[in-house]
Amino acid sequence: MRKLLILLAMLAAPAQARTVTATVYHPDFNGQPDYCTGKPYQHWGLSAAHASIKCGTLVRVTHAGRSLVVPIRDRCDCDSIDLSAGAAYRLQVPLDGTARVGISY
């Protein structure tokens, strides 16, 4: 049911797509409150940060033939997308480096 709701939400709004650099949150942020909700950041959870995408937006991130939908729960100070380690791991983005990923929202 949750996947259906995510799909419907993504279809309802016009999609914006582009390629950006993905980085991974540093593990020291684990447990710290995020910008959007104030809830503790979970390093192995599924979330992302971006400088200008609205908080709560569901973003489809694509890399290495894999695709994952994550919510924007935090802010970063660059035009890249910062992924939680859990999201990066599922997308095969290096946990200690960067990768070019496609995003759409």
LINPE-V514383 format. One line per field, one symbol per residue. psi: psi as a letter, one per 20 degrees, with the letter a starting at -180 (. if undefined). A space follows every 50 residues. Layout:
# LINPE-V514383
psi = ???
This chain:
# LINPE-V514383
psi = gghgggghhhhhqpqpqrprpprpqqiiipiqprggiiqppohjaorrqq hipppipppppppkjqqqpqqojrqrkrjrppqqhgggghikppikbrqp qpqq.
